[in-house]
Amino acid sequence: MLSNISTGELKSLLDSGGPVCLIDVLPPEYFGECHIPGASNVCVYEMAFLENLTKTVGDHDTPLVVYGASARSREAAVAVEKLRRAGYREVRELAGGLAAWRAAGYALEVGEGPAAPEAAVQDGAYVVESAASRLEWIGRNLNGRHYGTIALWGGEVLVKNGVLAGGSITLDMGSIADADLEDEGYNRLLVSHLKSDDFFDVASYPWAVYDIAGSELLPEASACSLVYRVMGSLELRGVQRELPLTAEVAPQPDGLLKARVLCDLDRTRWGAIYGSGRFFEKLGQHLVNEIVTVEIFLVARPNRS
């Protein structure tokens, strides 16, 4: 069973009018940007991929050629596997995908312009959109876990030479909320405990601030998002400690930056030692894990002022 077809072989097959159905498996916005003439678009990322494909090609004996973005991207290979499992008998992948077809100099049907540009962060200052951003936390103990949110008060991110070079993000510690306890009494009790001096001492330290010192772009970067190792420090409970972060940043067509920031924070480094087995013996049911998992969903707009 043949798995691949070269660009030259496909060009000859199409020119000769040979029996073949050409399927572009990329999302519609990329198909609209440009595609191989005569191709039909059936996005492999859709849950209804096979159902949609059946509407285009109902006969399982029809020869199919599917293509994706490039040799690096695996969407066409995934489509081939799905189609063969579904009973399509002659399915081949265009080697190198759309990128190889373009490199060979063959014709493309071009739309109105790039609808989904490659990821690239523009240099400049970005202001954090507090209402559109949020921090989610998870804390754990012997009985299970609790999770909730903390509001971002504001901040600014500076981009220089395509990397996160500076800025700061301020958290409103008084906004700590729990999202898993449905009983209002227990919920209030937990939130009060978290705000007390056992944990984050919000009355004395209402704000937490993360200062960005710099970053480096990691190999996980893709055409859709950029992954950075961020160096910086967190001031919490009046204590400042270094805290490296991993940030996945996705520039948006309208100029906004969207980012997902992830880290595991050892609260005891900032003096929140309640329930820690490192500092207390015979805790019993009061044992609380030192690690708090933090995930920030950040939206920032260019500062045009």
Sequence and secondary structure as in RCSB ss.txt:
>XXXX:A:sequence
MLSNISTGELKSLLDSGGPVCLIDVLPPEYFGECHIPGASNVCVYEMAFLENLTKTVGDHDTPLVVYGASARSRE
AAVAVEKLRRAGYREVRELAGGLAAWRAAGYALEVGEGPAAPEAAVQDGAYVVESAASRLEWIGRNLNGRHYGTI
ALWGGEVLVKNGVLAGGSITLDMGSIADADLEDEGYNRLLVSHLKSDDFFDVASYPWAVYDIAGSELLPEASACS
LVYRVMGSLELRGVQRELPLTAEVAPQPDGLLKARVLCDLDRTRWGAIYGSGRFFEKLGQHLVNEIVTVEIFLVA
RPNRS
>XXXX:A:secstr
   EE HHHHHHHHHHT S EEEE S HHHHHHEE TT EE  TTSTTHHHHHHHH   TTS EEEE S SS  H
HHHHHHHHHHTT S EEEETTHHHHHHHTT   EE SS SS      SEEEEE GGG EEEEEEEETTEEEEEEE
EEEEEEEEEETTEEEEEEEEEEEEEEEESS  SHHHHHHHHHHHHSTTTT TTT  EEEEEEEEEEE TT  SS 
EEEEEEEEEEETTEEEE  EEEEEEE TTS EEEEEEEEEEGGGGT  TT TTT S  GGG B SEEEEEEEEEE
EE   
